[in-house]
C-alpha cells in the first residue's frame, strides 16, 4: 500500500476473496461490552503479489486501465449525487414531520387546550420513536447509533458484519428521520456519514448476478482496497450533506475517519463533496419557490451568524480562553457519562428485543414530559419593540414562541425547547437577540440538553451526536456571553458559536475539520482565530482525562481498533513476546486432506507456506496464502495426482473473477465443499497462489515499531521470522488482536503494576483526589 501511483492501476485486479465471518453481530449499540475475544474479522488491504496476480495483470490492456480509472471517478460522482439527494430529503422529511407536529400542538395551545396539546405532542413523539426502534431492532440492529464508530473501524481495517448492507441503508435513512422528528435530542449528521458509507460500499460491490447487474466494468472494485477508498469518499459526502460543508466534510474524513490517505484519494474525496454541494444548491433553489411544504425556503443548516463588529480586541481573548477550558472539562465529563450510560443500556438491551423497544419508548415518554413541562417554569416576557420578526411567533419556528403566554408576550425557554434542534441552534446563534433570553432559561436548557443527549443516544435507533453537542455547547456559550455582557465586543450569538466549538472539541477532539465545518456552517470568517484557540484549548484540556467519544464507543463495542501511537510499554517488548501458537504451516505442495483438516479445525485466515527438501535445498519461507484462496482452490478442485509440480497451467482452471471478493452476505465455508476420499488423497500446488513477498519482521523487533508498520501499511497478517538461521523459517503470525492492550497486558501482567507505579510517581497529587 505504500508508494502508489495516483491512478492506482495495480489494484485493478487484486485477487481478494470473500472471507468467513462470525455471525455474531457486535456492530449495534447493543453490542457485547468488554468482550475479551472480538468475533469481528479484519480486511485485506494488502495486495497479494502471487504468480496468479502477476499473470492476470500482464493480460490487462490500456482500455481496461482507462475503464478502471473512469469508473472510480464515475462512482465518486454517483456517491456525491445520491448522498446529496438523500441528505436533502432527510432534512425535508424531518422539517415537515416535526413541523406538522408543532403546528398542531401550537394551535391547541392557542385554544388553551393544554391537555390535548400535550397528548398530541407526546403521542406523536412516542409513535415516531416506536417505529424507529421497531425497524432498527427487527430489521437491522447494525443501524443503531450514529454509525461513525463502525465506519471509522472499517477504514482502520475492521470488518464488522452487516454495517453496509442495503437493509442497513434503508433503516438508517427512515429511522433517522423518525428519531430526529420525535423530539429526541439526537442528530442526523452521524447517520448521514453511515448512509454515505453504505452507498459507497454498495456501489463498489461490483454488481449483482441476482438482479442482472453484471456489467464487467462494475467488477473492478471487488476488493477491500478499492472499497475502502470509496467508503472514505462516502463518509466525507455524509458530513458535507449534513452541514452543507464540502471542505469540512473532506477534512473530517481525513482527520477523524481514514487511517490511510494519499493524494489520489484526496482529489476524489474533494470531487465527491463538491458534487454534494452542487446538488444541495440546486435542490435548495427548488425550495425557494415554496414547493417544499413546511421546509421554509430550504436553507438546510446555514445560520449566517454575522456581527456588526469588524474586529475583536484583546479584551475578548480571556472569555474565549475560559470557553475553551469549560468545553474541555464538560466534554470529557460528557464522554465519561455517555460511556457509563451505554454500558447500563447494554445490560438492559441484551435481555431481548422487547427490552430494547421498551427502553426507547420510556426515553421518548420522559423526553416529551420534560420538553413540554419545563417551559412552564419560565416567566413570560414582553415582546421587544424592535424585534426583527413577528412576536410572538405563531406557527412552527421562530425566536419568540408564545406557548402559554398572553398576547404580546413570549416564552423564551419554549423558543429553545419547543422547536427542532436546528431551530434551537438558529435561535441561539442569531444576532440582535442579546436581551431575548433569561439566565434561568439558558441554564435550564443547557442542563436539559446535556443529559437528554446522553440518555437518548444509546437507544436502539439511528442517532447522531453532532447536533446535540452543538446545541448544548451553544447554550453555555450564550450563557457566558450574557455573564460578560458589555465587557466584550462580541454579541451573544458569536459566543454561542464559540461555545459550540469548545464542546465539540472537548467531546470529539477534532480541530481542523470542526473549525472549517463551523465556519461553513455560520459563514463568518471573523471567528476563525478565536475558534482555532477554543478548539485547541478544549481538546488539550479534555485529552488529560479520557479519549474522544468515538474511540470510547469503539472500545465498548469490542472493535480491535489500532491507534496511531504505540503505548510506552510496547517498546519494552519484542514481537516474539506476544506471538501465540500453535502455528499452522503448509508446504508448497500440500495434501488435500491436510488442508481440509486445518481449515476445519482453525479459524485462521492466513497460513505461512514453506518449502523443504526434497523440493528445496533447505527449509525456507516461500510466502503466505489466504484462507479464502485455499477455499477457492478446493472448490475448483485444482488438484494434482502426485506431489510433484507438473507443466499443467493452473490458471486455465481458475479465472480472475473467481478470486474477486463477493458482496456482503456471500461467504465461502469449508462445510459447503464436498470432496471424495479419492480427492482427499490428492495434492495442491500452492506456489502460484501464495503471496511470495509478505511483510516480515524479525522476532527481536520492538512491538511498538511493528505496530506502526502494521497500521500504516494496512496489514492483516505480519509474519515473524527467527533472528538466527537454522531454526524454523517462521516463528509466528501477528494480527491486529496481538497488538491490543488487553491481549498484551494479559500476557505480561507485570506491566500493569509498572504502569501504575509510573503514574503514582508522575501524578501523586492527582491520585490523592481519587
C-alpha positions in Angstrom: 0.0 0.0 0.0 3.0 2.3 0.0 4.3 4.4 -2.9 1.3 4.0 -5.3 0.8 6.0 -8.5 -2.2 8.4 -8.4 -4.1 6.2 -10.8 -3.8 3.1 -8.5 -3.6 0.7 -11.5 -2.1 -2.1 -9.6 -5.3 -2.7 -7.6 -7.2 -3.2 -10.7 -7.3 -7.0 -10.5 -6.4 -7.6 -6.9 -7.4 -11.2 -6.2 -9.3 -11.0 -2.9 -11.9 -13.4 -1.9 -14.9 -13.4 0.5 -13.9 -14.5 4.0 -15.9 -16.4 6.5 -17.0 -14.1 9.3 -18.7 -14.6 12.6 -22.5 -14.4 12.6 -22.4 -12.7 16.0 -23.4 -9.0 15.5 -21.3 -6.7 17.6 -21.9 -3.6 15.5 -25.1 -2.2 17.0 -25.4 0.0 20.0 -26.4 -3.2 22.0 -23.1 -4.9 21.3 -21.3 -7.1 23.8 -19.3 -4.8 26.0 -15.9 -5.7 27.4 -15.6 -8.9 25.4 -12.0 -10.2 25.5 -12.2 -12.0 22.2 -13.7 -10.0 19.4 -15.6 -12.1 16.8 -15.1 -9.4 14.1 -12.6 -10.2 11.3 -10.1 -7.9 9.6 -9.9 -6.7 6.0 -7.3 -7.5 3.4 -5.9 -4.1 2.3 -2.5 -5.6 1.2 -2.1 -6.8 -2.4 -1.3 -10.5 -2.7 1.5 -10.5 -5.2 1.4 -14.1 -6.2 2.1 -15.6 -9.7 -1.6 -15.7 -10.5 -2.0 -11.9 -9.8 1.1 -11.1 -11.9 -0.1 -13.2 -14.8 -3.5 -11.7 -14.7 -2.1 -8.2 -14.5 0.0 -8.8 -17.6 -3.1 -9.6 -19.6 -4.7 -6.1 -18.9 -4.7 -3.6 -21.7 -4.8 0.2 -21.7 -8.5 0.3 -22.3 -9.2 -1.8 -19.2 -7.0 0.5 -17.1 -8.9 3.5 -18.5 -12.2 1.8 -17.6 -11.0 1.3 -14.1 -9.9 4.9 -13.6 -13.0 6.3 -15.3 -15.3 4.1 -13.1 -13.6 5.4 -10.0 -14.4 9.0 -10.9 -17.9 8.0 -12.0 -18.6 6.2 -8.8 -17.4 9.2 -6.8 -19.8 11.4 -8.8 -22.7 9.0 -8.1 -21.9 8.8 -4.4 -21.9 12.6 -4.2 -25.1 13.0 -6.1 -27.0 10.3 -4.2 -25.8 11.4 -0.8 -26.7 15.0 -1.6 -30.3 14.0 -2.7 -30.7 11.7 0.4 -29.4 14.4 2.8 -31.8 17.0 1.3 -34.7 14.5 1.5 -33.9 13.7 5.2 -33.9 17.4 6.0 -37.1 17.9 4.1 -38.8 15.0 5.9 -37.7 16.0 9.3 -38.7 19.6 8.9 -42.2 18.6 7.6 -42.9 15.8 10.1 -41.7 17.9 13.1 -43.4 21.0 11.6 -46.8 19.4 11.4 -46.4 18.2 15.0 -45.5 21.6 16.3 -48.2 23.4 14.2 -51.0 21.2 15.5 -49.7 21.4 19.1 -49.3 25.2 18.9 -52.9 25.6 17.6 -54.2 23.7 20.6 -52.1 25.8 22.9 -53.6 29.0 21.3 -57.0 27.5 22.1 -55.9 27.0 25.7 -56.4 23.2 25.3 -53.2 22.4 27.1 -54.0 18.8 28.0 -54.9 17.9 24.4 -51.8 19.7 23.2 -49.6 17.6 25.5 -51.4 14.4 24.4 -50.8 15.2 20.7 -47.2 16.1 21.3 -46.3 13.1 23.4 -48.2 10.5 21.3 -46.6 11.7 18.0 -43.2 11.6 19.6 -44.0 8.1 21.0 -45.2 6.8 17.7 -42.2 8.1 15.8 -39.8 6.7 18.4 -41.6 3.3 18.5 -41.4 3.0 14.7 -37.7 3.8 14.6 -37.0 1.4 17.4 -39.0 -1.4 15.8 -37.4 -1.3 12.3 -34.0 -1.0 13.9 -34.3 -3.9 16.3 -36.2 -6.2 13.9 -34.7 -5.3 10.5 -31.2 -4.1 11.0 -29.6 -3.8 14.5 -26.4 -2.5 12.9 -28.3 0.7 12.1 -28.4 1.8 15.8 -26.3 4.7 16.9 -24.6 7.2 14.7 -22.6 4.7 12.6 -19.4 6.8 12.7 -17.6 4.4 15.1 -18.4 1.5 12.7 -17.2 3.4 9.6 -14.1 4.6 11.4 -13.3 1.0 12.4 -13.9 -0.3 8.9 -11.4 2.3 7.5 -9.0 1.1 10.1 -9.3 -2.5 8.7 -12.0 -4.0 10.9 -14.7 -5.9 9.0 -17.8 -5.7 11.1 -20.6 -7.7 9.6 -23.8 -6.2 8.4 -22.9 -2.5 8.6 -23.0 -1.7 4.8 -25.9 -3.8 3.6 -28.9 -2.5 1.6 -31.1 -3.2 4.6 -28.9 -1.2 6.9 -29.1 1.7 4.5 -32.9 1.9 4.3 -33.3 1.5 8.1 -30.6 4.2 8.7 -32.5 6.7 6.5 -36.0 6.0 7.7 -35.0 5.5 11.3 -33.0 8.7 11.4 -35.9 10.7 10.0 -38.3 9.3 12.7 -35.9 9.6 15.6 -35.0 13.2 14.8 -38.6 14.2 14.2 -39.7 12.6 17.5 -38.0 15.5 19.5 -35.4 13.1 20.9 -32.1 15.0 21.4 -30.3 13.2 18.6 -28.8 14.4 15.3 -28.8 13.3 11.7 -25.1 14.1 10.9 -23.7 10.8 12.2 -26.4 8.7 10.4 -25.7 10.6 7.2 -22.0 9.6 7.4 -23.0 6.0 7.8 -25.5 6.4 4.9 -22.8 7.8 2.6 -20.5 4.9 3.5 -23.3 2.4 2.8 -24.0 3.9 -0.6 -20.3 3.9 -1.4 -19.9 0.3 -0.3 -23.0 -0.9 -2.2 -21.9 0.9 -5.4 -18.5 -0.8 -5.1 -19.9 -4.3 -4.7 -19.3 -5.0 -8.4 -22.9 -5.6 -9.5 -25.2 -8.4 -8.6 -26.0 -11.5 -10.6 -29.3 -11.9 -8.7 -30.6 -8.6 -10.2 -28.9 -8.9 -13.5 -26.3 -6.2 -12.8 -23.2 -8.0 -14.0 -21.7 -5.3 -16.3 -18.0 -6.1 -16.4 -17.0 -2.5 -15.6 -18.6 -3.0 -12.2 -16.2 -5.8 -11.3 -13.1 -3.7 -10.9 -13.9 -2.9 -7.2 -14.4 -6.4 -5.9 -11.6 -6.0 -3.3 -11.2 -4.4 0.1 -8.6 -1.9 -1.1 -10.8 0.0 -3.6 -13.9 -0.3 -1.4 -12.1 1.3 1.4 -11.4 4.3 -0.8 -15.0 4.6 -1.9 -16.2 4.3 1.7 -13.8 7.2 2.6 -15.4 9.4 0.0 -18.8 8.4 1.2 -18.1 9.4 4.8 -16.8 12.8 3.5 -20.0 13.2 1.5 -22.2 12.5 4.5 -20.8 15.4 6.6 -20.9 17.6 3.5 -24.6 16.8 3.1 -25.4 17.2 6.8 -23.9 20.7 7.2 -23.6 21.8 3.6 -19.9 22.0 4.3 -17.9 20.3 1.4 -14.4 21.3 2.6 -15.3 20.4 6.2 -16.5 17.0 5.1 -13.3 16.4 3.3 -11.2 17.4 6.3 -13.5 15.3 8.6 -12.8 12.2 6.6 -9.0 13.0 6.6 -8.7 13.9 10.3 -11.2 11.6 12.0 -12.2 8.7 9.8 -9.4 7.5 7.5 -6.5 5.6 8.9 -4.7 5.7 5.5 -4.5 8.5 2.9 -2.9 9.5 -0.3 -3.1 12.4 -2.8 -5.3 10.5 -5.4 -7.9 9.7 -2.7 -7.8 13.4 -1.6 -8.8 14.5 -5.1 -11.6 12.0 -5.4 -13.0 12.9 -1.9 -12.8 16.6 -2.8 -14.7 15.9 -6.1 -17.3 13.9 -4.2 -18.0 16.7 -1.7 -18.1 19.3 -4.4 -20.8 17.3 -6.2 -22.8 17.2 -2.9 -22.6 21.0 -2.5 -23.8 21.5 -6.1 -26.7 19.1 -5.7 -27.8 20.7 -2.5 -27.6 24.1 -4.0 -29.8 23.0 -7.0 -32.4 21.4 -4.7 -32.5 24.5 -2.4 -33.3 26.6 -5.4 -36.3 24.4 -6.0 -37.5 25.1 -2.4 -37.1 28.8 -2.8 -40.2 28.7 -4.9 -42.2 27.4 -1.9 -42.6 23.9 -3.1 -41.2 22.2 0.0 -44.1 22.5 2.4 -43.1 23.5 5.9 -39.5 23.3 4.9 -39.5 27.0 4.5 -37.0 28.3 2.0 -34.9 25.2 2.1 -31.9 26.7 3.8 -30.8 23.4 5.3 -28.4 24.3 8.1 -27.0 27.7 7.3 -27.2 30.0 10.2 -25.4 33.0 8.7 -24.1 34.3 12.0 -22.7 37.8 11.5 -21.6 40.6 13.7 -21.6 44.4 13.3 -18.1 44.3 14.7 -15.4 44.1 12.0 -12.7 43.0 14.5 -12.2 41.7 18.0 -9.9 43.1 20.7 -7.5 41.7 23.2 -10.2 42.1 25.9 -12.2 39.4 24.1 -9.5 36.8 24.4 -9.8 35.9 28.1 -13.5 34.9 27.8 -12.6 32.8 24.8 -9.9 31.0 26.8 -12.4 30.4 29.5 -14.9 28.9 27.0 -12.1 26.5 25.8 -11.4 25.3 29.3 -15.1 24.9 30.1 -15.6 23.0 26.9 -12.7 20.6 27.7 -14.0 19.9 31.2 -17.6 19.5 30.2 -16.7 17.4 27.1 -14.6 14.9 29.0 -17.3 14.6 31.6 -19.8 14.1 28.8 -17.8 11.3 27.3 -17.5 9.7 30.8 -21.2 9.8 31.4 -22.1 8.6 27.9 -19.8 5.6 28.2 -21.4 4.6 31.6 -24.9 5.0 30.2 -24.1 2.8 27.2 -22.9 0.1 29.5 -26.1 0.2 31.5 -28.2 0.2 28.4 -26.3 -2.8 27.1 -27.3 -4.8 30.3 -30.9 -3.9 29.5 -30.8 -4.5 25.8 -29.1 -7.9 25.9 -32.2 -9.3 27.6 -34.1 -9.2 24.3 -35.7 -7.2 21.6 -38.7 -6.3 23.8 -36.4 -4.7 26.4 -34.7 -2.6 23.7 -38.0 -1.3 22.4 -39.4 -0.6 25.9 -36.3 1.3 26.8 -36.6 3.5 23.7 -40.3 4.2 24.5 -39.6 5.1 28.1 -36.9 7.6 26.9 -39.4 9.1 24.5 -42.1 9.5 27.2 -39.6 11.0 29.6 -38.3 13.4 26.9 -41.8 14.5 25.9 -42.8 15.2 29.5 -39.6 17.2 30.1 -39.8 19.2 26.9 -43.5 20.1 27.4 -43.3 20.7 31.1 -40.1 22.8 31.5 -41.3 25.9 29.6 -44.0 26.3 32.3 -41.2 27.1 34.7 -40.1 30.2 32.7 -41.9 33.5 33.1 -43.5 35.3 30.2 -41.6 38.2 28.7 -42.9 41.3 26.8 -42.2 41.2 23.1 -39.3 43.7 22.2 -40.4 46.7 20.2 -37.5 46.3 17.7 -37.9 42.6 17.1 -36.8 41.5 13.6 -39.7 39.1 13.2 -43.2 38.6 14.4 -43.6 38.4 18.1 -44.9 36.2 19.5 -44.2 33.5 16.9 -47.4 31.8 15.7 -46.5 28.5 13.9 -43.6 26.2 13.7 -40.4 28.1 14.2 -39.1 31.4 15.4 -37.3 33.3 18.1 -40.4 34.2 20.1 -42.6 31.2 21.0 -45.9 32.2 22.5 -46.6 28.8 24.3 -48.9 29.6 27.2 -48.2 33.4 27.4 -50.8 36.1 26.8 -50.9 38.3 23.7 -47.8 40.5 23.3 -45.6 38.2 25.3 -43.4 35.2 24.6 -41.8 32.3 26.4 -38.0 32.3 25.9 -37.5 28.8 27.2 -40.2 27.4 24.8 -38.4 29.2 22.0 -35.5 26.8 22.6 -37.2 23.6 23.8 -40.4 23.6 21.8 -38.6 23.5 18.5 -36.4 21.3 16.3 -32.8 21.1 17.3 -31.9 23.1 14.1 -34.3 25.9 15.0 -33.0 26.0 18.6 -29.4 26.4 17.2 -30.6 29.2 14.9 -32.2 31.0 17.9 -29.0 30.7 19.9 -26.8 31.8 17.1 -29.0 34.7 15.9 -27.7 38.2 16.2 -29.6 41.1 17.6 -31.1 39.0 20.4 -28.9 39.8 23.3 -31.9 40.6 25.5 -34.1 37.7 24.4 -33.2 35.0 27.0 -33.2 34.9 30.8 -30.3 33.4 32.8 -32.6 30.8 34.3 -33.9 29.7 30.9 -30.5 29.3 29.4 -29.3 27.3 32.5 -32.4 25.0 32.4 -31.9 24.5 28.6 -28.2 23.7 29.0 -28.7 21.1 31.7 -31.7 19.5 29.8 -29.7 19.2 26.6 -26.6 17.9 28.3 -28.3 15.0 30.0 -31.0 14.3 27.5 -28.5 13.9 24.7 -26.7 11.3 26.8 -29.9 9.4 27.6 -31.2 9.5 24.0 -28.1 8.3 22.2 -28.0 4.7 23.5 -31.5 3.6 22.4 -31.9 1.2 19.6 -32.5 3.8 16.8 -30.3 5.8 14.4 -28.9 8.7 16.4 -26.1 11.2 15.9 -24.1 13.3 18.3 -23.1 16.3 16.3 -26.2 18.4 16.5 -26.9 17.6 20.3 -23.3 18.6 21.1 -23.6 21.8 19.0 -26.9 22.9 20.7 -25.5 22.0 24.2 -22.3 23.9 23.6 -24.2 26.9 22.1 -26.3 27.2 25.2 -23.5 27.5 27.7 -21.6 29.7 25.2 -24.6 32.1 25.1 -24.7 32.0 29.0 -21.0 33.1 29.1 -21.8 35.9 26.7 -24.7 37.0 28.9 -22.5 37.0 32.0 -19.8 39.0 30.3 -22.3 41.4 28.9 -21.0 44.8 27.7 -17.4 43.9 28.7 -16.9 42.2 25.3 -17.2 43.4 21.7 -18.8 40.1 20.6 -22.5 39.6 20.6 -24.2 36.7 22.3 -24.7 34.8 19.1 -20.9 34.7 18.4 -20.4 33.4 22.0 -22.9 30.7 21.2 -20.8 29.6 18.2 -17.6 29.6 20.2 -19.3 27.6 22.9 -20.5 25.0 20.4 -16.9 24.8 19.1 -15.5 24.3 22.6 -17.9 21.5 23.4 -17.3 19.8 20.0 -13.6 20.0 20.7 -13.9 18.7 24.2 -16.1 15.6 23.3 -15.0 14.7 19.7 -11.3 16.0 20.0 -11.2 17.2 16.4 -9.7 20.6 15.5 -9.1 21.4 11.8 -12.3 19.7 10.4 -14.5 21.1 13.2 -13.1 24.6 12.6 -13.9 24.5 8.9 -17.3 22.9 9.4 -18.4 25.6 11.8 -17.1 28.4 9.6 -19.0 26.9 6.6 -22.0 26.5 8.9 -22.1 30.1 10.1 -20.5 31.8 7.1 -18.4 34.1 9.4 -14.6 34.3 8.9 -14.4 36.7 11.8 -14.4 33.7 14.2 -11.5 31.9 12.6 -8.7 32.9 15.0 -10.9 32.7 18.1 -12.3 29.3 17.0 -8.8 27.9 16.5 -7.9 28.9 20.0 -11.1 27.5 21.5 -10.7 24.1 19.8 -7.0 23.8 20.7 -7.6 24.6 24.4 -10.7 22.4 24.7 -9.0 19.4 23.1 -5.9 19.8 25.2 -7.9 20.0 28.5 -10.1 17.1 27.6 -7.3 14.8 26.5 -5.9 14.9 30.0 -8.9 12.9 31.2 -10.1 10.5 28.6 -10.3 9.7 24.8 -12.7 11.1 22.2 -16.2 9.9 22.2 -16.0 7.7 19.1 -12.9 5.9 20.4 -14.7 5.1 23.6 -17.7 3.8 21.7 -15.5 1.6 19.5 -13.8 0.2 22.6 -17.2 -0.5 24.3 -18.3 -2.4 21.1 -15.2 -4.5 21.1 -13.7 -3.2 17.8 -9.9 -4.0 17.7 -9.0 -0.5 16.5 -5.3 0.3 16.1 -4.4 3.7 17.4 -1.9 6.0 15.6 0.5 5.7 18.5 2.1 2.9 20.5 1.8 2.6 24.2 5.1 3.2 26.0 5.3 -0.3 27.5 5.2 -1.7 23.9 8.8 -0.6 23.5 9.9 -2.9 26.3 8.5 -5.9 24.5 9.5 -7.6 21.2 7.2 -9.2 18.8 8.4 -12.6 20.0 7.0 -11.8 23.4 3.4 -11.7 22.1 3.3 -14.3 19.3 1.0 -17.1 20.3 0.7 -20.6 18.9 0.3 -23.2 17.7 1.4 -22.1 14.3 -0.3 -23.8 11.3 2.1 -24.3 8.3 1.6 -25.6 4.8 4.1 -26.9 2.4 4.4 -25.7 -1.2 2.8 -28.9 -2.3 0.3 -30.0 0.3 -2.1 -32.9 0.6 -5.7 -32.0 0.2 -6.7 -33.9 3.4 -4.2 -31.8 5.4 -5.6 -28.6 4.0 -9.2 -29.5 4.8 -8.3 -30.6 8.3 -6.6 -27.3 9.1 -9.4 -25.3 7.7 -12.0 -27.2 9.7 -10.1 -27.1 13.0 -8.9 -23.5 12.9 -10.3 -20.1 12.2 -7.0 -18.6 10.9 -7.2 -16.6 7.7 -3.5 -16.7 6.7 -1.0 -19.5 6.6 2.7 -19.5 6.0 3.9 -21.6 3.1 7.4 -23.2 3.4 9.4 -25.4 1.1 11.6 -28.2 2.5 13.8 -30.9 1.0 13.5 -32.6 -1.5 11.7 -29.6 -3.1 14.4 -27.2 -1.9 18.0 -27.4 -0.6 17.0 -26.2 2.9 13.8 -25.1 4.6 12.8 -21.5 3.7 9.7 -19.3 3.9 8.1 -19.2 0.5 5.2 -16.8 1.4 1.7 -16.5 2.8 -1.6 -17.9 1.5 -5.0 -16.7 2.5 -7.8 -19.0 3.7 -10.1 -17.6 1.0 -7.6 -18.6 -1.7 -7.4 -22.2 -0.3 -11.2 -22.4 -0.2 -11.4 -21.4 -3.9 -8.8 -24.0 -4.9 -10.7 -26.7 -3.0 -14.0 -25.5 -4.6 -12.5 -25.6 -8.1 -10.7 -28.9 -7.3 -7.4 -27.8 -8.8 -5.6 -31.0 -7.6 -2.5 -32.9 -8.6 -2.4 -36.7 -8.5 1.2 -36.7 -7.4 3.2 -34.4 -5.1 5.3 -33.2 -8.0 4.8 -29.9 -9.9 3.6 -30.5 -13.5 3.5 -28.4 -16.6 -0.3 -28.1 -16.4 -1.2 -24.4 -16.2 -3.4 -24.0 -13.1 -4.6 -20.6 -14.5 -6.6 -22.5 -17.0 -8.9 -23.9 -14.3 -9.3 -20.6 -12.4 -10.2 -17.1 -13.7 -9.6 -13.7 -12.1 -13.3 -13.4 -11.4 -13.1 -16.5 -9.1 -10.6 -14.7 -6.9 -12.6 -11.5 -6.6 -14.3 -10.7 -3.3 -18.0 -11.4 -3.1 -20.6 -8.9 -2.0 -22.0 -8.7 1.5 -23.5 -11.9 2.7 -21.8 -14.2 0.3 -19.1 -16.2 2.1 -17.4 -19.5 1.3 -17.5 -22.1 4.1 -15.4 -25.2 4.3 -18.5 -27.2 5.3 -20.1 -26.5 1.9 -17.3 -28.1 -0.1 -17.8 -31.8 -0.8 -14.8 -33.9 -1.5 -14.5 -37.7 -2.2 -12.0 -39.9 -0.4 -10.0 -40.2 -3.6 -9.8 -36.4 -3.9 -8.7 -36.1 -0.3 -5.6 -38.1 -1.1 -4.6 -35.8 -3.9 -2.4 -32.7 -3.7 -2.5 -29.0 -4.1 0.3 -26.9 -5.6 0.1 -23.7 -3.5 3.1 -21.9 -5.2 1.1 -20.0 -7.9 -1.4 -18.6 -5.4 0.9 -17.8 -2.5 1.9 -14.2 -1.8 5.7 -14.6 -2.3 6.5 -11.2 -0.8 4.6 -10.9 2.5 5.7 -8.4 5.1 8.0 -10.0 7.7 9.8 -8.8 10.8 12.5 -10.4 12.9 11.4 -11.7 16.3 13.6 -9.1 18.1 11.8 -6.1 16.7 10.0 -4.0 19.3 6.3 -4.3 19.5 5.8 -0.6 19.1 7.8 -0.5 15.9 5.8 -3.5 14.5 2.5 -1.7 15.4 3.4 1.4 13.4 4.3 -0.8 10.4 1.2 -2.9 10.7 -1.1 0.2 10.9 0.4 2.5 8.4 0.7 -0.2 5.7 -2.7 -1.6 6.5 -1.8 -5.2 7.1 -3.9 -8.1 8.2 -1.0 -10.6 8.8 2.6 -9.9 9.7 5.0 -12.8 9.7 7.6 -13.1 12.4 10.9 -14.8 11.3 13.7 -16.0 13.6 16.8 -13.9 14.3 19.1 -16.9 14.0 19.1 -19.2 11.0 18.8 -22.9 11.4 15.5 -22.7 13.2 12.0 -23.0 11.7 11.7 -20.5 8.8 8.8 -18.7 10.6 8.1 -18.1 14.3 4.5 -17.0 14.1 2.0 -14.5 12.7 0.9 -11.2 14.2 -2.7 -10.0 13.6 -4.3 -6.8 15.0 -5.6 -8.7 18.0 -1.9 -9.3 19.1 -1.4 -5.5 19.4 -4.5 -4.9 21.5 -3.5 -3.6 25.1 -5.9 -6.2 26.6 -4.0 -9.1 25.0 -0.5 -7.7 25.7 -1.2 -6.9 29.3 -2.9 -10.3 29.9 0.3 -12.0 28.7 2.6 -9.7 30.8 0.6 -8.6 33.9 3.7 -7.2 35.5 3.4 -4.3 33.0 0.2 -3.2 34.7 1.9 -2.8 38.0 4.8 -0.9 36.4 2.4 1.4 34.7 0.6 2.2 37.9 3.9 2.8 39.6 4.9 5.4 37.0 1.6 7.1 37.3 2.0 7.4 41.0 5.4 9.0 40.6 4.2 11.4 37.9 0.8 12.4 39.4 0.9 11.9 43.2 -1.4 14.8 44.0 -3.9 14.0 41.3 -4.2 10.4 42.5 -4.9 11.5 46.1 -8.2 13.0 44.8 -9.4 9.6 43.8 
